[in-house]
């Protein structure tokens, strides 16, 4: 009996040792709870050893549950999270706001099976030596969904060392205006004026120092990238007259021009202006800011722009892109598939059938009425034009 007890003890010990060896790197620690309130600042400290850490929000209340069905999780909310080492040096800073569901990684079940779909990654960071890490969470705005709810800041060591080249690429992917704030103190006032769409303030700053017109912001952006992305035609028009005109179509670190920024964010007010002032059709675009899921985006090549318009139901954008011959409305997704027009017509027919049958699913179906009109306006398909002429 004694031998048996010893064997059982050894087996349990070995199993615990194996678990520690194989799963130790993915250890998940989380902070004390934070009861979220507007205009509050929370400071959290934890002692971490060397390694590559993933840091993010965790919630037992499932605040981050299934973002595909909660596309506005962060609507009217804003959190600024800053990470410091024990010497007080800033290691990382990120802003969580309306668009954060699109810029941050999301991995269901990342932590434990009990916490599926409740974590939101903020950033990954390499830490050297035993470090007392301090995180400051500044709650600037808060929507009703978050008020009074509990969240935790989690620290997950997932590797002994960080792949710095990969992390650099991740940072580069987050270079859109609302994803990554400007860090150059000289440019911060102009950055804030541009992102607030404050044309008068922009004018005041540039009147005092016109050389700022030609500045390179974080991610190699220009003043034009901000106004194009934010669909700020008033500021964009002013900048085109005041700043170096050749910068109007200068690419950023990812080779994206202000026109591409506008297309990818469905900023239709500025597009005509950009095309009329020398803009050319993009070779590709991404769905970074329109997709209804968190994680990596999809790249659409020029021949697939019709699919992009269909996927996100963008009639105004489609009209402008087709007008400047950047969109082939007759290009089917596959050679053996019906045209996009026919595809949308079948979709609308099915939507109407659901509505007639009092099937509530019809409310969640896209209404392609306006996009069909745009595609018919530019189609060169003789079968479709004949059908239009026949009133069908």
KOLBA-266696 format. One record per residue (C-alpha): x, y, z; residue number from 1. Coordinates in nm, 4 decimals, decimal comma. Each point is the difference from the previous one (the first is absolute). Layout:
# residues N
+----------+----------+----------+------+
|       xx |       yy |       zz | resi |
+----------+----------+----------+------+
|        X |        Y |        Z |  NUM |
...
+----------+----------+----------+------+
This chain:
# residues 392
+----------+----------+----------+------+
|       xx |       yy |       zz | resi |
+----------+----------+----------+------+
|   0,0000 |   0,0000 |   0,0000 |    1 |
|   0,2900 |   0,2316 |   0,0874 |    2 |
|   0,1679 |  -0,0774 |  -0,3338 |    3 |
|  -0,3224 |   0,0762 |  -0,1840 |    4 |
|  -0,0271 |   0,3393 |   0,1750 |    5 |
|   0,3568 |   0,0824 |  -0,0961 |    6 |
|  -0,0700 |  -0,0925 |  -0,3653 |    7 |
|  -0,3124 |   0,2166 |  -0,0035 |    8 |
|   0,1953 |   0,2902 |   0,1526 |    9 |
|   0,2771 |  -0,0363 |  -0,2611 |   10 |
|  -0,2498 |  -0,0150 |  -0,2872 |   11 |
|  -0,1816 |   0,3146 |   0,1233 |   12 |
|   0,3343 |   0,1773 |   0,0522 |   13 |
|   0,1222 |  -0,0890 |  -0,3503 |   14 |
|  -0,3284 |   0,1096 |  -0,1550 |   15 |
|   0,0220 |   0,3345 |   0,1813 |   16 |
|   0,3623 |   0,0391 |  -0,1119 |   17 |
|  -0,0871 |  -0,0785 |  -0,3633 |   18 |
|  -0,2899 |   0,2443 |   0,0120 |   19 |
|   0,2276 |   0,2699 |   0,1407 |   20 |
|   0,2646 |  -0,0608 |  -0,2696 |   21 |
|  -0,2410 |  -0,0062 |  -0,2930 |   22 |
|  -0,2510 |   0,2603 |   0,1120 |   23 |
|   0,2070 |   0,2266 |   0,2209 |   24 |
|   0,0710 |   0,2372 |  -0,2864 |   25 |
|  -0,3687 |   0,0671 |  -0,0450 |   26 |
|  -0,0580 |   0,0904 |   0,3638 |   27 |
|  -0,2846 |   0,2446 |   0,0372 |   28 |
|   0,0062 |   0,2573 |   0,2803 |   29 |
|  -0,2599 |   0,2655 |   0,0466 |   30 |
|  -0,0205 |   0,3098 |   0,2113 |   31 |
|  -0,2395 |   0,1008 |   0,2732 |   32 |
|  -0,3447 |   0,0828 |  -0,1312 |   33 |
|  -0,0759 |   0,3451 |  -0,1366 |   34 |
|  -0,3546 |   0,1330 |   0,0275 |   35 |
|  -0,0190 |   0,2266 |  -0,3014 |   36 |
|  -0,1112 |   0,3567 |   0,0556 |   37 |
|   0,0332 |   0,3018 |  -0,2292 |   38 |
|   0,2886 |   0,2450 |   0,0588 |   39 |
|   0,1837 |  -0,2420 |   0,2286 |   40 |
|   0,3653 |  -0,1043 |  -0,0179 |   41 |
|   0,1068 |  -0,3434 |   0,1231 |   42 |
|   0,3567 |  -0,1100 |   0,0761 |   43 |
|   0,0877 |  -0,3692 |   0,0066 |   44 |
|   0,3362 |  -0,1602 |   0,0836 |   45 |
|   0,1248 |  -0,3555 |  -0,0521 |   46 |
|   0,3387 |  -0,1722 |   0,0200 |   47 |
|   0,0900 |  -0,1804 |  -0,3189 |   48 |
|   0,3085 |  -0,1963 |  -0,1064 |   49 |
|   0,1836 |   0,0173 |  -0,3344 |   50 |
|  -0,2003 |  -0,0941 |  -0,3056 |   51 |
|  -0,2418 |   0,1142 |  -0,2655 |   52 |
|  -0,3309 |   0,1039 |   0,1501 |   53 |
|  -0,3446 |   0,0549 |  -0,1376 |   54 |
|  -0,1900 |   0,2590 |   0,2007 |   55 |
|  -0,3681 |   0,0729 |  -0,0262 |   56 |
|  -0,3444 |   0,0298 |   0,1555 |   57 |
|  -0,1816 |  -0,2982 |   0,1464 |   58 |
|  -0,3622 |   0,0004 |   0,1164 |   59 |
|  -0,2128 |  -0,2553 |   0,1808 |   60 |
|  -0,2997 |   0,2035 |  -0,1141 |   61 |
|   0,0766 |  -0,0957 |  -0,3611 |   62 |
|   0,0288 |   0,3638 |  -0,1048 |   63 |
|   0,2052 |  -0,1120 |  -0,2994 |   64 |
|  -0,2288 |  -0,2888 |  -0,0918 |   65 |
|  -0,0359 |  -0,0806 |  -0,3679 |   66 |
|   0,0834 |   0,3380 |  -0,1614 |   67 |
|  -0,1498 |  -0,1212 |  -0,3278 |   68 |
|  -0,3403 |   0,0518 |   0,1614 |   69 |
|   0,1018 |   0,2996 |   0,2088 |   70 |
|   0,1705 |   0,2264 |  -0,2532 |   71 |
|  -0,0179 |   0,3067 |   0,2224 |   72 |
|   0,1503 |  -0,1387 |   0,3209 |   73 |
|   0,2039 |   0,3159 |   0,0538 |   74 |
|  -0,2490 |   0,2510 |  -0,1379 |   75 |
|   0,0348 |   0,3303 |   0,1893 |   76 |
|   0,2726 |  -0,1484 |   0,2209 |   77 |
|   0,3661 |   0,0878 |   0,0207 |   78 |
|   0,2769 |  -0,1555 |   0,2104 |   79 |
|   0,3670 |   0,0924 |  -0,0089 |   80 |
|   0,2290 |  -0,2767 |   0,1274 |   81 |
|   0,3670 |   0,0738 |   0,0727 |   82 |
|   0,2582 |  -0,2530 |   0,1179 |   83 |
|   0,3066 |   0,0993 |   0,2072 |   84 |
|   0,2994 |  -0,1964 |   0,1289 |   85 |
|   0,1208 |   0,0195 |   0,3619 |   86 |
|   0,2214 |   0,2996 |  -0,0833 |   87 |
|  -0,3009 |   0,1924 |  -0,1296 |   88 |
|   0,0959 |  -0,0291 |  -0,3671 |   89 |
|  -0,2976 |  -0,0135 |  -0,2363 |   90 |
|  -0,0016 |  -0,3334 |  -0,1843 |   91 |
|  -0,3214 |   0,0135 |  -0,1982 |   92 |
|  -0,3114 |   0,2092 |  -0,0418 |   93 |
|  -0,3234 |  -0,0671 |  -0,1842 |   94 |
|  -0,3384 |   0,1666 |  -0,0363 |   95 |
|  -0,3154 |  -0,2112 |   0,0093 |   96 |
|  -0,2955 |   0,1692 |  -0,1676 |   97 |
|  -0,2827 |  -0,0471 |  -0,2523 |   98 |
|   0,2311 |  -0,1708 |  -0,2468 |   99 |
|   0,1921 |  -0,2255 |   0,2353 |  100 |
|  -0,2086 |  -0,3052 |  -0,0808 |  101 |
|   0,1695 |   0,0145 |  -0,3382 |  102 |
|   0,3589 |   0,0642 |   0,0887 |  103 |
|   0,0660 |  -0,2471 |   0,2815 |  104 |
|   0,0469 |  -0,3760 |  -0,0182 |  105 |
|  -0,2796 |  -0,2235 |   0,1253 |  106 |
|   0,0393 |  -0,3691 |   0,0696 |  107 |
|  -0,3036 |  -0,1852 |   0,1443 |  108 |
|   0,0981 |  -0,2213 |   0,2912 |  109 |
|   0,3434 |   0,1591 |   0,0287 |  110 |
|   0,0061 |  -0,0162 |   0,3791 |  111 |
|  -0,2078 |  -0,2967 |   0,1214 |  112 |
|  -0,3005 |  -0,1914 |  -0,1263 |  113 |
|  -0,2115 |   0,1850 |   0,2572 |  114 |
|   0,0941 |   0,3402 |  -0,1392 |  115 |
|  -0,0655 |  -0,0533 |  -0,3684 |  116 |
|  -0,0549 |   0,3261 |  -0,1863 |  117 |
|   0,0636 |   0,2286 |   0,2948 |  118 |
|   0,3553 |   0,1255 |  -0,0591 |  119 |
|   0,1217 |   0,2923 |  -0,2048 |  120 |
|   0,3698 |   0,0275 |  -0,0768 |  121 |
|   0,1459 |   0,3489 |   0,0402 |  122 |
|   0,3630 |  -0,0585 |  -0,1000 |  123 |
|   0,2981 |  -0,2350 |   0,0137 |  124 |
|   0,3206 |   0,1098 |   0,1706 |  125 |
|   0,3447 |  -0,1498 |   0,0785 |  126 |
|   0,1054 |   0,0162 |   0,3660 |  127 |
|   0,3561 |  -0,0602 |   0,1199 |  128 |
|   0,0847 |  -0,1122 |   0,3537 |  129 |
|  -0,2348 |  -0,0010 |   0,2966 |  130 |
|  -0,2052 |   0,3131 |  -0,0411 |  131 |
|  -0,2701 |   0,1687 |   0,1996 |  132 |
|  -0,2294 |   0,1133 |  -0,2795 |  133 |
|  -0,2405 |   0,2869 |   0,0560 |  134 |
|  -0,3011 |   0,0492 |  -0,2268 |  135 |
|  -0,1999 |   0,3227 |   0,0084 |  136 |
|  -0,3535 |  -0,0166 |  -0,1401 |  137 |
|  -0,1578 |   0,3385 |  -0,0614 |  138 |
|  -0,3754 |  -0,0261 |  -0,0633 |  139 |
|  -0,0912 |   0,3083 |  -0,2015 |  140 |
|  -0,3440 |  -0,1006 |  -0,1252 |  141 |
|  -0,2287 |  -0,2926 |   0,0790 |  142 |
|  -0,3134 |  -0,1385 |  -0,1600 |  143 |
|  -0,2885 |  -0,1588 |   0,1921 |  144 |
|   0,1199 |  -0,3520 |  -0,0783 |  145 |
|   0,3202 |   0,0540 |   0,1986 |  146 |
|  -0,1252 |   0,2152 |   0,2898 |  147 |
|   0,0476 |  -0,1700 |   0,3365 |  148 |
|   0,1305 |  -0,3203 |  -0,1609 |  149 |
|   0,3048 |  -0,1951 |   0,1189 |  150 |
|   0,3035 |  -0,0393 |  -0,2212 |  151 |
|   0,3518 |  -0,1213 |   0,0704 |  152 |
|   0,3297 |   0,0666 |  -0,1697 |  153 |
|   0,1618 |  -0,3319 |  -0,0915 |  154 |
|   0,3661 |  -0,0837 |  -0,0579 |  155 |
|   0,0729 |  -0,3161 |  -0,2008 |  156 |
|   0,3550 |  -0,1175 |  -0,0620 |  157 |
|  -0,0210 |  -0,1885 |  -0,3287 |  158 |
|   0,3653 |  -0,0253 |  -0,1027 |  159 |
|   0,3489 |   0,0224 |   0,1541 |  160 |
|   0,0969 |   0,2689 |  -0,2494 |  161 |
|  -0,1904 |   0,2347 |  -0,2288 |  162 |
|   0,0338 |  -0,0207 |  -0,3763 |  163 |
|   0,0893 |   0,3668 |  -0,0325 |  164 |
|  -0,0290 |   0,0018 |  -0,3799 |  165 |
|  -0,3545 |  -0,1330 |   0,0242 |  166 |
|  -0,0940 |   0,2493 |   0,2722 |  167 |
|   0,1388 |   0,2824 |  -0,2126 |  168 |
|  -0,2266 |  -0,1096 |  -0,2858 |  169 |
|  -0,2985 |  -0,0120 |   0,2377 |  170 |
|   0,0766 |   0,3577 |   0,1044 |  171 |
|   0,0274 |   0,1072 |  -0,3635 |  172 |
|  -0,3439 |  -0,1442 |  -0,0714 |  173 |
|  -0,1399 |   0,2315 |   0,2687 |  174 |
|   0,0997 |   0,3237 |  -0,1675 |  175 |
|  -0,3395 |   0,1368 |  -0,0996 |  176 |
|  -0,0795 |   0,3405 |   0,1554 |  177 |
|  -0,2426 |  -0,1196 |   0,2654 |  178 |
|   0,2069 |  -0,3063 |   0,0904 |  179 |
|   0,3287 |   0,1497 |   0,1019 |  180 |
|   0,0400 |   0,3416 |   0,1558 |  181 |
|   0,2768 |   0,2407 |  -0,0980 |  182 |
|   0,3014 |  -0,0021 |   0,2359 |  183 |
|   0,1999 |   0,2941 |  -0,1403 |  184 |
|  -0,0751 |   0,2833 |   0,2446 |  185 |
|   0,0463 |   0,2628 |  -0,2731 |  186 |
|  -0,2717 |  -0,1637 |  -0,2107 |  187 |
|  -0,2487 |  -0,0911 |   0,2734 |  188 |
|  -0,2000 |   0,3309 |  -0,0124 |  189 |
|  -0,0395 |  -0,0304 |  -0,3788 |  190 |
|  -0,0801 |  -0,3714 |   0,0320 |  191 |
|  -0,2781 |   0,0781 |   0,2496 |  192 |
|  -0,1415 |   0,2775 |  -0,2171 |  193 |
|  -0,0044 |  -0,2286 |  -0,3050 |  194 |
|  -0,1605 |  -0,2946 |   0,1803 |  195 |
|  -0,2579 |   0,2327 |   0,1568 |  196 |
|  -0,0777 |   0,1369 |  -0,3488 |  197 |
|   0,0610 |   0,3496 |   0,1340 |  198 |
|   0,0819 |   0,1932 |  -0,3188 |  199 |
|   0,0345 |   0,3343 |   0,1800 |  200 |
|   0,2514 |  -0,1456 |   0,2465 |  201 |
|   0,1952 |  -0,1638 |  -0,2838 |  202 |
|   0,0129 |   0,3381 |  -0,1769 |  203 |
|   0,1222 |   0,1775 |   0,3162 |  204 |
|   0,2802 |  -0,2541 |   0,0521 |  205 |
|   0,1165 |   0,0081 |  -0,3630 |  206 |
|  -0,0174 |   0,3807 |  -0,0148 |  207 |
|   0,2474 |   0,0036 |   0,2884 |  208 |
|   0,2266 |  -0,2669 |  -0,1513 |  209 |
|  -0,0720 |  -0,0938 |  -0,3612 |  210 |
|   0,2909 |  -0,2489 |  -0,0075 |  211 |
|  -0,2196 |  -0,2399 |   0,2002 |  212 |
|  -0,1937 |  -0,0508 |  -0,3247 |  213 |
|   0,2738 |  -0,2309 |  -0,1251 |  214 |
|   0,0420 |  -0,1963 |   0,3230 |  215 |
|   0,0204 |  -0,3772 |   0,0181 |  216 |
|  -0,2335 |  -0,1282 |   0,2703 |  217 |
|   0,0163 |  -0,3455 |   0,1586 |  218 |
|  -0,0219 |  -0,2694 |  -0,2677 |  219 |
|   0,1328 |   0,2438 |  -0,2657 |  220 |
|  -0,3394 |   0,1648 |  -0,0235 |  221 |
|  -0,0508 |   0,3540 |  -0,1266 |  222 |
|  -0,2598 |   0,2586 |   0,1001 |  223 |
|  -0,2071 |  -0,1223 |  -0,2957 |  224 |
|  -0,0312 |  -0,3572 |   0,1323 |  225 |
|  -0,1916 |   0,1216 |   0,3064 |  226 |
|  -0,2534 |   0,2138 |  -0,1823 |  227 |
|  -0,0528 |  -0,2604 |  -0,2717 |  228 |
|  -0,0590 |  -0,2783 |   0,2509 |  229 |
|  -0,2382 |   0,2097 |   0,2091 |  230 |
|  -0,1920 |   0,1231 |  -0,3089 |  231 |
|   0,0794 |   0,3599 |   0,0959 |  232 |
|  -0,0429 |   0,1774 |  -0,3336 |  233 |
|   0,0207 |   0,3492 |   0,1543 |  234 |
|   0,3461 |  -0,0556 |   0,1506 |  235 |
|   0,1206 |  -0,2008 |  -0,3000 |  236 |
|  -0,0920 |   0,2829 |  -0,2390 |  237 |
|   0,1846 |   0,2512 |   0,2178 |  238 |
|   0,3097 |  -0,2224 |   0,0263 |  239 |
|   0,0158 |  -0,0525 |  -0,3768 |  240 |
|   0,0279 |   0,3768 |  -0,0472 |  241 |
|   0,2466 |   0,0609 |   0,2834 |  242 |
|   0,2300 |  -0,3025 |   0,0013 |  243 |
|   0,2263 |  -0,1646 |  -0,2565 |  244 |
|  -0,2380 |  -0,1404 |  -0,2615 |  245 |
|   0,2167 |  -0,3036 |  -0,0789 |  246 |
|  -0,0609 |  -0,1287 |   0,3542 |  247 |
|  -0,3701 |  -0,0378 |  -0,0780 |  248 |
|   0,0705 |  -0,3474 |  -0,1403 |  249 |
|   0,3121 |  -0,0933 |   0,1973 |  250 |
|  -0,0161 |  -0,3603 |   0,1329 |  251 |
|   0,0454 |  -0,0890 |   0,3661 |  252 |
|   0,2200 |  -0,2743 |   0,1458 |  253 |
|  -0,2373 |  -0,2635 |  -0,1445 |  254 |
|  -0,0012 |   0,1704 |  -0,3445 |  255 |
|  -0,3574 |   0,1218 |   0,0568 |  256 |
|  -0,0866 |   0,3449 |  -0,1379 |  257 |
|  -0,2616 |   0,2331 |   0,1528 |  258 |
|  -0,2375 |  -0,1170 |  -0,2740 |  259 |
|   0,0397 |  -0,3621 |   0,1148 |  260 |
|  -0,0688 |   0,1120 |   0,3587 |  261 |
|  -0,3225 |   0,1613 |  -0,1213 |  262 |
|  -0,1132 |  -0,3065 |  -0,1947 |  263 |
|   0,0735 |  -0,2399 |   0,2836 |  264 |
|  -0,1982 |   0,2103 |   0,2470 |  265 |
|  -0,2883 |   0,0747 |  -0,2411 |  266 |
|   0,0859 |   0,3716 |   0,0167 |  267 |
|  -0,2015 |   0,1015 |  -0,3055 |  268 |
|  -0,0086 |   0,3792 |   0,0513 |  269 |
|   0,3709 |   0,0382 |  -0,0803 |  270 |
|   0,0325 |  -0,2548 |  -0,2813 |  271 |
|  -0,1122 |   0,2167 |  -0,2931 |  272 |
|   0,2435 |   0,2693 |   0,1155 |  273 |
|   0,2882 |  -0,2492 |   0,0217 |  274 |
|  -0,0706 |  -0,1468 |  -0,3440 |  275 |
|  -0,0398 |   0,3445 |  -0,1568 |  276 |
|   0,3356 |   0,1072 |   0,1453 |  277 |
|   0,2083 |  -0,2794 |  -0,1455 |  278 |
|  -0,1149 |  -0,3070 |   0,1911 |  279 |
|   0,0220 |  -0,3359 |  -0,1761 |  280 |
|  -0,1804 |  -0,3311 |   0,0481 |  281 |
|   0,1459 |  -0,2101 |   0,2830 |  282 |
|   0,1526 |  -0,3343 |  -0,0959 |  283 |
|  -0,1377 |  -0,1533 |   0,3185 |  284 |
|  -0,1966 |   0,0900 |   0,3130 |  285 |
|  -0,0608 |  -0,1649 |   0,3381 |  286 |
|  -0,3161 |  -0,0409 |   0,2053 |  287 |
|   0,1761 |   0,1059 |   0,3223 |  288 |
|  -0,2659 |   0,2501 |   0,1065 |  289 |
|  -0,3136 |  -0,1535 |  -0,1456 |  290 |
|   0,0203 |  -0,3676 |   0,0954 |  291 |
|  -0,2307 |  -0,1266 |   0,2747 |  292 |
|   0,2540 |  -0,2256 |   0,1688 |  293 |
|   0,3220 |   0,0449 |   0,1943 |  294 |
|   0,3287 |  -0,1250 |  -0,1396 |  295 |
|   0,1887 |   0,0112 |  -0,3256 |  296 |
|  -0,1585 |   0,1766 |  -0,2936 |  297 |
|  -0,0568 |  -0,0984 |  -0,3632 |  298 |
|   0,1788 |   0,1613 |  -0,2939 |  299 |
|  -0,2138 |   0,0677 |  -0,3079 |  300 |
|   0,1835 |   0,0451 |  -0,3286 |  301 |
|  -0,1340 |   0,2429 |  -0,2586 |  302 |
|  -0,1879 |  -0,2730 |  -0,1860 |  303 |
|  -0,1765 |  -0,0918 |   0,3271 |  304 |
|  -0,1233 |   0,3488 |   0,0932 |  305 |
|  -0,3557 |  -0,0948 |  -0,1018 |  306 |
|   0,0078 |  -0,2723 |   0,2645 |  307 |
|   0,1123 |   0,2584 |   0,2566 |  308 |
|  -0,2955 |   0,2276 |  -0,0884 |  309 |
|  -0,2392 |  -0,2950 |   0,0172 |  310 |
|   0,1405 |  -0,1367 |   0,3257 |  311 |
|  -0,0428 |   0,3315 |   0,1841 |  312 |
|  -0,2915 |   0,1439 |  -0,2043 |  313 |
|   0,1646 |   0,3292 |  -0,0976 |  314 |
|  -0,2088 |   0,1646 |  -0,2764 |  315 |
|   0,1485 |   0,3513 |   0,0268 |  316 |
|   0,3575 |  -0,1296 |   0,0012 |  317 |
|  -0,0794 |  -0,2342 |  -0,2902 |  318 |
|  -0,1471 |   0,2887 |  -0,2013 |  319 |
|   0,3162 |   0,2107 |   0,0382 |  320 |
|   0,2394 |  -0,2886 |  -0,0672 |  321 |
|  -0,1924 |  -0,1056 |  -0,3101 |  322 |
|  -0,0133 |   0,3597 |  -0,1270 |  323 |
|   0,3814 |   0,0140 |   0,0035 |  324 |
|   0,0227 |  -0,3496 |  -0,1554 |  325 |
|   0,1395 |  -0,1625 |   0,3125 |  326 |
|  -0,2835 |  -0,2507 |   0,0241 |  327 |
|  -0,1166 |  -0,2690 |  -0,2413 |  328 |
|  -0,3607 |  -0,0647 |   0,1023 |  329 |
|  -0,0284 |  -0,2928 |  -0,2403 |  330 |
|   0,2897 |  -0,1958 |   0,1483 |  331 |
|  -0,1445 |  -0,3099 |   0,1714 |  332 |
|   0,1630 |  -0,1582 |   0,3019 |  333 |
|   0,0461 |  -0,3217 |  -0,1985 |  334 |
|  -0,0428 |  -0,0689 |  -0,3696 |  335 |
|  -0,2907 |  -0,2397 |   0,0578 |  336 |
|  -0,1798 |   0,2326 |   0,2444 |  337 |
|  -0,2858 |   0,2374 |  -0,0855 |  338 |
|   0,0859 |   0,3679 |  -0,0448 |  339 |
|   0,0062 |   0,2211 |   0,3067 |  340 |
|  -0,3230 |   0,1637 |  -0,1155 |  341 |
|  -0,1771 |  -0,3333 |  -0,0339 |  342 |
|   0,1441 |  -0,1128 |   0,3313 |  343 |
|  -0,1361 |   0,3076 |   0,1792 |  344 |
|  -0,3378 |  -0,0325 |  -0,1716 |  345 |
|  -0,0305 |  -0,3597 |   0,1242 |  346 |
|   0,0995 |   0,1162 |   0,3474 |  347 |
|  -0,2692 |   0,2710 |  -0,0039 |  348 |
|  -0,2585 |  -0,2468 |  -0,1249 |  349 |
|   0,0803 |  -0,2325 |   0,2892 |  350 |
|  -0,0131 |   0,2950 |   0,2425 |  351 |
|  -0,3488 |   0,0946 |  -0,1217 |  352 |
|  -0,1144 |  -0,3626 |   0,0286 |  353 |
|   0,1141 |  -0,0069 |   0,3654 |  354 |
|  -0,1796 |   0,3270 |   0,0655 |  355 |
|  -0,3252 |  -0,1290 |  -0,1549 |  356 |
|   0,0216 |  -0,3135 |   0,2157 |  357 |
|   0,0567 |   0,2082 |   0,3153 |  358 |
|   0,3409 |  -0,1610 |   0,0346 |  359 |
|   0,1848 |   0,2484 |   0,2217 |  360 |
|   0,3304 |  -0,0929 |  -0,1619 |  361 |
|  -0,0858 |   0,2392 |  -0,2831 |  362 |
|   0,0980 |   0,2917 |   0,2269 |  363 |
|   0,3603 |  -0,1216 |   0,0162 |  364 |
|   0,0285 |  -0,0340 |  -0,3798 |  365 |
|   0,1739 |   0,2748 |  -0,1954 |  366 |
|  -0,2095 |   0,2309 |  -0,2134 |  367 |
|   0,1831 |   0,0166 |  -0,3341 |  368 |
|  -0,2545 |   0,2283 |  -0,1707 |  369 |
|   0,2406 |   0,2944 |  -0,0425 |  370 |
|   0,3049 |  -0,2121 |  -0,0856 |  371 |
|  -0,1968 |  -0,1814 |  -0,2722 |  372 |
|  -0,0869 |   0,3406 |  -0,1528 |  373 |
|   0,3687 |   0,0971 |  -0,0031 |  374 |
|   0,1115 |  -0,3261 |  -0,1573 |  375 |
|  -0,2722 |   0,0250 |  -0,2655 |  376 |
|   0,1076 |   0,3586 |  -0,0724 |  377 |
|   0,3517 |  -0,1153 |  -0,0970 |  378 |
|  -0,0603 |  -0,3504 |  -0,1364 |  379 |
|   0,1208 |  -0,0878 |  -0,3506 |  380 |
|  -0,1669 |  -0,3406 |   0,0066 |  381 |
|  -0,2335 |   0,0057 |  -0,3033 |  382 |
|  -0,2369 |  -0,2563 |   0,1545 |  383 |
|  -0,0485 |   0,2227 |   0,3048 |  384 |
|  -0,0300 |   0,3231 |  -0,2005 |  385 |
|  -0,2603 |  -0,1650 |  -0,2243 |  386 |
|  -0,1910 |  -0,1135 |   0,3101 |  387 |
|   0,0181 |   0,3566 |   0,1399 |  388 |
|  -0,1279 |   0,1402 |  -0,3308 |  389 |
|  -0,2857 |  -0,2499 |   0,0117 |  390 |
|  -0,0894 |   0,1283 |   0,3471 |  391 |
|   0,0939 |  -0,3217 |   0,1770 |  392 |
+----------+----------+----------+------+
